[in-house]
Amino acid sequence: MAFSFPAFSYIIALIVDAFLIFFSIFHVIAFDELKTDYKNPIDQCNSLNPLVLPEYLLHLLINLLFLLSGEWFSLLINVPLILYHIHRYRTRPVMSGPGLYDPTSIMNADVLTVCQREGWIKLAFYLLSFFLYLYGMIVVLIAV
């Protein structure tokens, strides 16, 4: 059993992925509250927009660690989501601050459905990634 940089990368990835799962759950709950008119769009966007860049940066951090440690399979699985995050941020509505969600357009049924679906897909991806990272950590730790 050897502790190496790939094992360290997987441990950090597990911790960061737990935060990403939390962000995704918060995302899903927030859009459900919008759909049921429990909260107004301005408050919801003010609570969601500050979480966008930390989510993207945390996801990039674990993939940078995978790149540096040579864990190509884990990196390859994350590349489509990284590309989607870049595309999503580049095509965001014109706003004064960082974030993706504009209070004036978020209540549009199509936008709300897309955002809600995006939250569920990210939640599923991060949950599957968590178990993949756990498996990768175990394999790296028991490798000779």
WOUR-V500964 format. One record per helix or strand of 3 or more residues. SS is the DSSP state (@ for helix, = for strand). FROM is the first residue (numbers start at 0). TO is the last residue. If there is no record, write none. Layout:
# WOUR-V500964
SS & FROM & TO
SS & FROM & TO
This chain:
# WOUR-V500964
@ & 4 & 34
@ & 40 & 68
@ & 71 & 89
@ & 108 & 141
